Amino acid sequence: MRALVAVGFVAAMAALVSLGMWQLERGREKAEITAALAARGAEPAVRIGAGRLDPAEYEYRLAIATGTWRVEDQVLIDNQVRNGRPGYRVITPLAIAGGDMHVLVDRGWVPWGASRDALPATPAPAGEVTVEGMLKQPAADFYTLEKEKPAAGSAVWQNLDIAHYRDLKEFALQDLVLLMSPESAGGGFARELPAYDDDWVERHRAYALQWFGLAAVLLIIVSVLTVRALLGRKQGRRSQ
């Protein structure tokens, strides 16, 4: 019994400390993102052209793209919540003027339709438009319950898998997504650029302190119980 308790204590301590360390690591990663965003956000907006942009150099850069919408190749990213309401992110490719390069544009959020079978209207202006926003690399690793990846004709996706999207299309595509800014015209919906601020970083440090605090409390409780048990044994031997 004592061996099981000891194993449980060690496992619980290891889990709590690991969670705290993970939160610290996440905070460190987000601090690096915040620093990169501050540096790159101060640079002039890059114009997206025919050349492929390196994510390592251009992620978080402000950007401008001129072209025409390809609504027929649009996808809606499901289960996106805004102000407590479920909806979709509208991801539409923009054919860049003067070449065959395209960039996926996150045009913002729309609520679910009247039913899950009725998709919301997501119109886009015809003709040439100019879109402004921030470049962002989509997540390569994400959790999904999908047994199969979306087919070519699927209008609704659970996640934006840009590598899979590229496999389904026959046109050149940037590795970065353009997050449409609230000020940009050209057919956007409810949207705002991500807020990478100090609170975004400090939140993880606060979580880490909570996990480390729980580990300390557990250690104190076990130490007190152990001391009481040892004292009880000593008193029992004296009374014999």
Secondary structure as GFF3:
##gff-version 3
##sequence-region A 1 240
A	DSSP	alpha_helix	2	41	.	.	.	ID=ss1
A	DSSP	beta_strand	46	47	.	.	.	ID=ss2
A	DSSP	alpha_helix	55	58	.	.	.	ID=ss3
A	DSSP	beta_strand	62	69	.	.	.	ID=ss4
A	DSSP	three_ten_helix	71	73	.	.	.	ID=ss5
A	DSSP	beta_strand	75	82	.	.	.	ID=ss6
A	DSSP	beta_strand	85	96	.	.	.	ID=ss7
A	DSSP	beta_strand	101	111	.	.	.	ID=ss8
A	DSSP	beta_strand	128	136	.	.	.	ID=ss9
A	DSSP	beta_strand	156	157	.	.	.	ID=ss10
A	DSSP	alpha_helix	162	168	.	.	.	ID=ss11
A	DSSP	beta_strand	172	180	.	.	.	ID=ss12
A	DSSP	alpha_helix	198	238	.	.	.	ID=ss13
###
